[in-house]
């Protein structure tokens, strides 16, 4: 991996195979990708559409399969099934998802309340991964950043190949600045590469996060949905090259590609296609993309029901050579607290 390196964050039902295919056509994507999580329980099987993102990976870069669950035996079984595929570079365990339905099942971020369980899971997964990567994605605590020191003690007992730290607690979800001090503490405490995650929305916030933490790389999720060229822009900046500008017409091309790729995936995996329902799927992405591009666009986008109506609206607002705003609006539920990185 280059230093610094970039990682595409896993976002369930968003950073999927069609999104990866789109990234490959918009700057090439990240240096490393982590899949949406495979749900693991006693009756679980490998979800075909997530497995396909690994087997049909269009980027040519390594892919790590993420698991979410809390039963050590079932996690070990699922990891073993995935490692039968040579395309799987490694296994990642999700210790950060803040969704209440996940935490209530003592999975994802909910596991941060049980360090003994985490210790057991890490031991099992490290063993089954063998020579392939075993990585962890975590938050800095469940309720308080003060929990992180004890979590780091658990992580340090295992041969983790990479720790990705979303610099917020589970309870903070996405509504606060990130705790850069906690990420720096992980860098200082662990021998493996530490990746800083949360609040990277452009090159400036990414570089500032690296400078404040000393992290080996950056993980980007929401910022990459808003601007899929962010990974190539970061690489340009790291290399001392001029950073390419993104114009609104580039966004229109991106959204057109994303529509086509998500529609293709629907036909591949579901064998049907309803344009009206597909508009609703696109809104999962559009909420991040159009934020800050004008209240009229945001208001009307949320009320679109048909493909023609949606793309007529997008052409009206984006079919021009105006530059995309460097930063999204910070006072929203989607992007919060990133200005703290720039202080």
C-alpha positions as CSV (number, residue, x, y, z in Angstrom):
1,X,0.0,0.0,0.0
2,X,1.2,3.5,-0.7
3,X,1.6,5.9,2.2
4,X,-0.7,7.7,2.8
5,X,-3.3,5.3,1.3
6,X,-7.0,5.7,0.9
7,X,-9.9,3.3,1.8
8,X,-13.5,3.3,0.7
9,X,-15.7,3.1,3.8
10,X,-18.4,0.5,3.8
11,X,-21.9,2.0,3.9
12,X,-24.7,-0.6,3.8
13,X,-26.8,-0.6,0.6
14,X,-24.8,2.5,-0.7
15,X,-21.2,1.6,-1.4
16,X,-22.1,-1.6,-3.3
17,X,-21.0,-3.1,-6.6
18,X,-22.7,-0.5,-8.8
19,X,-21.1,2.3,-6.8
20,X,-17.7,0.6,-7.1
21,X,-18.2,0.3,-10.9
22,X,-19.1,4.0,-11.0
23,X,-16.0,4.9,-8.9
24,X,-13.8,3.0,-11.4
25,X,-15.0,5.4,-14.1
26,X,-14.6,8.5,-11.9
27,X,-11.0,8.6,-11.0
28,X,-10.5,5.0,-10.2
29,X,-11.6,4.8,-6.6
30,X,-9.7,4.1,-3.4
31,X,-6.5,2.1,-2.9
32,X,-8.4,-0.4,-0.8
33,X,-12.1,-1.2,-0.4
34,X,-14.1,-2.8,2.4
35,X,-17.4,-4.4,1.5
36,X,-20.8,-3.8,3.0
37,X,-21.1,-6.0,6.0
38,X,-22.0,-9.7,5.7
39,X,-24.6,-10.4,8.4
40,X,-23.5,-13.3,10.5
41,X,-25.8,-15.5,12.6
42,X,-26.7,-19.2,13.0
43,X,-28.8,-19.2,9.8
44,X,-26.7,-16.8,7.7
45,X,-25.3,-17.5,4.2
46,X,-23.1,-15.3,2.1
47,X,-25.2,-12.5,0.6
48,X,-24.8,-12.9,-3.2
49,X,-24.8,-9.3,-4.1
50,X,-22.0,-8.5,-1.6
51,X,-20.0,-11.5,-2.7
52,X,-20.4,-10.3,-6.3
53,X,-18.8,-7.0,-5.4
54,X,-15.6,-9.0,-4.5
55,X,-15.7,-11.4,-7.4
56,X,-16.5,-8.8,-10.0
57,X,-14.4,-6.0,-8.4
58,X,-13.9,-3.5,-11.2
59,X,-11.1,-1.5,-9.6
60,X,-8.3,-4.0,-9.7
61,X,-7.4,-3.0,-6.1
62,X,-7.6,-5.2,-2.9
63,X,-11.0,-5.9,-1.3
64,X,-11.5,-6.8,2.4
65,X,-14.8,-8.5,3.3
66,X,-16.5,-7.1,6.4
67,X,-18.5,-9.2,8.9
68,X,-21.0,-8.0,11.5
69,X,-22.2,-10.3,14.3
70,X,-21.4,-11.5,17.8
71,X,-21.2,-15.3,17.7
72,X,-17.5,-16.3,17.5
73,X,-18.3,-19.7,16.0
74,X,-20.5,-18.3,13.3
75,X,-18.1,-15.5,12.6
76,X,-15.3,-18.0,12.2
77,X,-17.4,-20.2,9.9
78,X,-18.4,-17.2,7.7
79,X,-14.8,-15.9,7.5
80,X,-13.6,-19.4,6.4
81,X,-16.2,-19.5,3.6
82,X,-15.1,-16.1,2.4
83,X,-11.4,-17.0,2.5
84,X,-12.1,-19.9,0.1
85,X,-12.2,-17.1,-2.5
86,X,-8.7,-15.9,-3.5
87,X,-10.2,-12.5,-4.4
88,X,-10.8,-11.9,-0.7
89,X,-7.7,-10.0,0.6
90,X,-8.8,-10.3,4.2
91,X,-11.5,-10.1,6.8
92,X,-12.7,-7.0,8.7
93,X,-14.9,-7.0,11.8
94,X,-17.4,-4.2,12.2
95,X,-17.2,-2.6,15.7
96,X,-18.7,0.7,14.7
97,X,-22.1,0.6,13.1
98,X,-24.3,2.9,15.3
99,X,-27.7,1.8,14.0
100,X,-29.9,1.0,17.0
101,X,-31.2,-2.2,15.4
102,X,-27.6,-3.4,15.1
103,X,-26.5,-2.3,18.6
104,X,-29.5,-3.9,20.3
105,X,-28.3,-7.2,19.0
106,X,-24.9,-6.7,20.6
107,X,-23.3,-6.3,17.2
108,X,-21.5,-3.5,15.4
109,X,-21.0,-0.6,17.7
110,X,-23.0,-2.4,20.4
111,X,-20.0,-4.8,20.9
112,X,-17.9,-1.9,22.3
113,X,-19.8,-2.4,25.6
114,X,-18.3,-5.9,25.9
115,X,-14.5,-5.9,25.7
116,X,-14.3,-9.6,26.7
117,X,-16.5,-10.5,23.8
118,X,-14.4,-8.4,21.4
119,X,-11.2,-10.1,22.7
120,X,-12.7,-13.5,22.0
121,X,-13.9,-12.5,18.5
122,X,-10.6,-11.0,17.6
123,X,-8.8,-14.2,18.6
124,X,-11.0,-16.4,16.6
125,X,-10.9,-14.3,13.4
126,X,-7.1,-13.7,13.6
127,X,-6.6,-17.4,13.7
128,X,-8.8,-18.2,10.8
129,X,-7.4,-15.4,8.6
130,X,-3.9,-17.0,8.7
131,X,-1.6,-15.1,6.4
132,X,-4.4,-12.9,4.9
133,X,-5.3,-9.5,6.4
134,X,-7.3,-9.3,9.5
135,X,-8.6,-5.8,10.1
136,X,-10.9,-4.0,12.5
137,X,-13.2,-1.0,12.0
138,X,-14.1,0.7,15.3
139,X,-15.4,3.8,16.9
140,X,-13.6,5.4,19.9
141,X,-16.1,4.1,22.4
142,X,-19.8,3.4,22.9
143,X,-20.8,6.3,25.1
144,X,-17.5,8.1,25.8
145,X,-14.1,8.7,24.3
146,X,-12.7,7.7,27.7
147,X,-13.5,4.1,26.8
148,X,-10.9,4.0,24.0
149,X,-7.8,3.4,26.1
150,X,-9.2,0.0,27.3
151,X,-10.3,-0.8,23.7
152,X,-6.8,-0.2,22.5
153,X,-5.5,-2.6,25.1
154,X,-7.7,-5.3,23.7
155,X,-6.7,-4.5,20.1
156,X,-3.0,-4.6,21.0
157,X,-3.3,-8.2,22.2
158,X,-4.0,-9.4,18.6
159,X,-2.0,-9.2,15.4
160,X,-4.3,-6.8,13.6
161,X,-3.1,-5.8,10.2
162,X,-5.0,-2.5,10.1
163,X,-7.3,-0.6,12.5
164,X,-9.8,1.9,11.0
165,X,-11.0,4.4,13.6
166,X,-14.1,6.4,13.1
167,X,-13.3,9.3,15.4
168,X,-16.7,9.5,17.1
169,X,-18.5,7.4,19.7
170,X,-21.4,5.2,18.8
171,X,-23.8,7.6,20.6
172,X,-22.4,10.6,18.7
173,X,-23.3,8.9,15.4
174,X,-22.4,11.5,12.7
175,X,-23.3,14.7,14.5
176,X,-20.1,15.9,16.1
177,X,-16.5,16.8,15.2
178,X,-14.1,13.8,15.2
179,X,-11.9,13.1,18.2
180,X,-8.5,13.5,16.5
181,X,-6.7,12.9,19.8
182,X,-8.1,9.4,20.1
183,X,-7.0,8.6,16.6
184,X,-3.5,9.8,17.4
185,X,-3.5,7.7,20.5
186,X,-4.2,4.6,18.4
187,X,-1.4,5.5,16.1
188,X,1.0,5.8,19.1
189,X,-0.3,2.6,20.8
190,X,-0.5,0.1,18.0
191,X,2.2,-1.3,15.6
192,X,-0.3,-1.8,12.7
193,X,-1.3,0.9,10.3
194,X,-4.2,3.1,11.6
195,X,-6.7,4.6,9.2
196,X,-8.5,7.9,10.1
197,X,-12.2,7.9,9.3
198,X,-15.0,10.5,9.6
199,X,-15.4,14.1,8.4
200,X,-13.1,13.8,5.3
201,X,-15.1,15.8,2.7
202,X,-12.3,17.2,0.5
203,X,-8.5,17.2,0.2
204,X,-8.0,19.9,2.8
205,X,-10.0,18.0,5.5
206,X,-8.2,14.8,4.6
207,X,-4.8,16.3,4.8
208,X,-5.6,18.0,8.1
209,X,-6.9,14.8,9.6
210,X,-3.6,13.1,8.6
211,X,-1.5,15.9,10.1
212,X,-3.4,16.0,13.4
213,X,-3.3,12.2,13.9
214,X,-0.3,10.8,12.1
215,X,-2.5,8.1,10.5
216,X,-1.3,5.9,7.7
217,X,-4.3,6.5,5.6
218,X,-7.8,7.9,5.2
219,X,-11.1,6.2,5.0
220,X,-13.9,8.1,3.2
221,X,-17.6,7.2,2.9
222,X,-20.0,10.1,2.7
223,X,-17.4,12.4,1.2
224,X,-16.9,9.9,-1.7
225,X,-20.7,9.7,-2.4
226,X,-20.7,13.5,-2.7
227,X,-17.5,13.6,-4.8
228,X,-16.3,10.3,-6.2
229,X,-13.1,12.0,-7.5
230,X,-12.0,12.6,-3.9
231,X,-9.7,9.6,-4.0
232,X,-7.9,10.6,-7.1
233,X,-7.7,14.2,-5.8
234,X,-6.1,13.0,-2.6
235,X,-3.5,11.0,-4.6
236,X,-2.7,14.0,-6.7
237,X,-2.3,16.1,-3.5
238,X,-0.1,13.4,-1.9
239,X,2.1,13.3,-5.0
240,X,2.5,17.1,-5.0
241,X,0.5,17.4,-8.3
242,X,-2.2,19.9,-9.2
243,X,-5.6,18.8,-7.9
244,X,-8.2,18.4,-10.6
245,X,-11.3,20.6,-10.2
246,X,-14.8,19.1,-10.3
247,X,-17.4,20.9,-12.2
248,X,-21.2,20.5,-12.1
249,X,-21.3,18.9,-15.5
250,X,-18.9,16.2,-14.0
251,X,-21.5,15.6,-11.3
252,X,-24.2,15.1,-13.9
253,X,-22.1,12.6,-15.7
254,X,-21.4,10.8,-12.4
255,X,-25.1,10.6,-11.6
256,X,-25.9,9.3,-15.0
257,X,-23.3,6.6,-14.7
258,X,-24.6,5.7,-11.2
259,X,-28.2,5.4,-12.5
260,X,-27.0,3.1,-15.3
261,X,-24.9,0.9,-13.0
262,X,-27.5,0.6,-10.2
263,X,-30.1,-0.3,-12.8
264,X,-27.8,-2.9,-14.3
265,X,-27.2,-4.4,-10.9
266,X,-31.0,-4.5,-10.2
267,X,-31.5,-6.6,-13.4
268,X,-28.5,-8.8,-12.5
269,X,-29.5,-9.7,-9.0
270,X,-33.3,-9.0,-8.7
271,X,-34.2,-9.8,-12.3
272,X,-36.7,-6.9,-12.5
273,X,-36.5,-3.1,-12.9
274,X,-39.1,-0.5,-11.9
275,X,-38.0,3.0,-12.9
276,X,-40.1,4.6,-10.2
277,X,-38.6,2.5,-7.4
278,X,-35.2,3.2,-8.9
279,X,-35.7,6.9,-8.4
280,X,-36.0,6.2,-4.7
281,X,-32.8,4.2,-4.7
282,X,-31.0,7.1,-6.4
283,X,-32.2,9.5,-3.7
284,X,-29.9,7.6,-1.2
285,X,-27.0,8.9,-3.2
286,X,-28.5,12.2,-4.2
287,X,-29.1,13.4,-0.6
288,X,-25.3,13.6,-0.3
289,X,-24.6,14.9,-3.7
290,X,-27.0,17.8,-4.0
291,X,-26.6,19.0,-0.4
292,X,-25.4,22.6,-0.7
293,X,-26.1,23.0,-4.4
294,X,-29.3,25.0,-3.9
295,X,-32.4,24.7,-1.8
296,X,-34.6,24.6,-5.0
297,X,-32.6,21.5,-6.3
298,X,-32.8,19.8,-2.9
299,X,-36.5,20.5,-2.4
300,X,-37.5,19.4,-5.9
301,X,-35.3,16.3,-6.0
302,X,-36.9,14.9,-2.9
303,X,-40.3,15.1,-4.6
304,X,-39.3,13.6,-7.9
305,X,-41.1,10.3,-8.8
306,X,-40.0,9.6,-12.4
307,X,-36.7,9.2,-14.2
308,X,-37.5,11.8,-16.8
309,X,-38.5,14.3,-14.1
310,X,-35.4,13.6,-12.0
311,X,-32.9,14.0,-14.9
312,X,-34.6,17.1,-16.3
313,X,-34.1,18.7,-12.9
314,X,-30.5,17.6,-12.7
315,X,-29.7,18.9,-16.2
316,X,-31.3,22.2,-15.3
317,X,-29.0,22.6,-12.3
318,X,-25.9,20.8,-13.3
319,X,-25.4,20.9,-17.0
320,X,-22.9,23.8,-16.9
321,X,-19.2,24.5,-16.2
322,X,-19.6,26.0,-12.7
323,X,-17.2,24.6,-10.1
324,X,-18.6,22.2,-7.5
325,X,-18.4,23.9,-4.1
326,X,-15.3,22.6,-2.2
327,X,-17.2,21.9,1.0
328,X,-20.7,20.7,1.7
329,X,-22.9,22.7,4.1
330,X,-21.8,21.8,7.6
331,X,-25.1,22.5,9.4
332,X,-26.9,19.4,8.1
333,X,-27.6,15.9,9.3
334,X,-25.3,14.5,6.6
335,X,-22.1,16.6,7.1
336,X,-21.2,17.9,10.6
337,X,-18.2,19.1,12.4
338,X,-15.6,19.0,9.6
339,X,-14.5,22.6,10.1
340,X,-12.9,21.6,13.4
341,X,-10.3,19.7,11.3
342,X,-9.3,22.9,9.5
343,X,-8.6,24.9,12.7
